[in-house]
Amino acid sequence: MPQSLISLLEPLIGQIFQIDGKTGVLIDVLVDPPALVLRDITETTEVRLDYLGRPQAASTPNWTLSLYGESGNVLHPDLQRQLEPELATALNRLLAD
């Protein structure tokens, strides 16, 4: 992923997106392959238990979203609808290269 694409995506960290019927906050940008990591804000915190059944850790479900739509060469349509038009156009241009 070109550095310019990373610089476009990093300011979005912390923003809330609705993608594929889920609502999540952007927590990370992955480089290879280009993807976003989102934390689900509608799910309750999941408590993990150790082998004796004692609570050990709590986590919120995350998921990874490819920046590419189904065609494989343009921005995911849910992202495109929620981004500023100039940003979506710039991302589409970079993903097409």
C-alpha positions in Angstrom: 0.0 0.0 0.0 1.5 3.3 -1.0 2.4 5.7 1.9 -0.1 8.2 0.4 -2.9 5.7 1.0 -1.9 5.2 4.6 -1.8 8.9 5.2 -5.4 9.2 3.8 -6.7 6.4 6.1 -5.0 7.2 9.4 -7.1 10.3 10.2 -10.2 8.0 10.0 -9.1 6.0 13.1 -11.7 6.5 15.8 -14.6 7.2 13.4 -17.7 5.0 13.4 -18.7 3.2 10.2 -21.7 1.0 9.3 -20.3 -1.8 7.1 -22.2 -4.9 5.9 -24.9 -4.4 8.6 -22.4 -4.0 11.4 -21.5 -0.8 13.3 -17.9 -0.4 14.3 -15.2 2.1 15.2 -12.1 2.0 13.1 -9.1 0.9 15.2 -6.4 0.1 12.8 -5.3 0.2 9.1 -3.5 -2.8 7.7 -1.0 -2.6 4.9 -0.9 -5.9 3.1 -3.6 -6.6 2.0 -5.1 -3.1 2.3 -7.8 -3.5 5.0 -9.4 -1.8 8.0 -9.8 -3.3 11.4 -13.1 -2.3 13.2 -14.3 -2.9 16.7 -17.9 -3.8 17.0 -19.7 -1.2 19.2 -23.1 -3.0 19.3 -21.8 -6.2 20.8 -21.3 -6.6 24.5 -17.8 -7.3 25.9 -16.9 -11.0 25.8 -15.3 -12.5 28.9 -12.8 -15.3 28.3 -12.5 -18.0 30.9 -9.4 -20.0 31.9 -9.5 -23.8 32.1 -11.0 -23.7 35.6 -13.8 -21.3 34.5 -12.4 -18.2 36.1 -12.7 -14.9 34.1 -9.3 -14.0 32.7 -9.8 -11.4 30.0 -12.5 -9.3 28.4 -12.6 -8.3 24.7 -14.9 -6.7 22.2 -15.4 -8.5 18.9 -13.3 -7.0 16.0 -13.5 -7.7 12.3 -11.3 -6.9 9.3 -12.7 -5.3 6.2 -10.9 -5.3 2.8 -10.7 -1.9 1.2 -11.6 -3.5 -2.1 -15.2 -4.1 -3.1 -16.3 -7.4 -4.8 -14.8 -6.3 -8.1 -11.3 -6.3 -6.5 -10.2 -2.9 -7.9 -12.4 -0.2 -6.4 -13.3 0.9 -2.9 -15.8 -1.1 -0.8 -19.2 0.4 -1.6 -20.2 0.9 2.1 -17.0 2.8 2.7 -17.5 4.9 -0.4 -21.0 6.0 0.7 -19.7 7.1 4.2 -16.6 9.0 3.2 -16.2 12.5 2.0 -16.5 12.5 -1.8 -13.0 13.9 -2.3 -11.5 11.2 0.0 -13.4 8.4 -1.7 -12.3 9.6 -5.1 -8.6 9.7 -4.0 -8.8 6.2 -2.4 -10.5 4.8 -5.6 -7.7 6.3 -7.7 -5.0 4.8 -5.5 -6.6 1.4 -5.3 -7.1 1.2 -9.1 -3.3 1.6 -9.6 
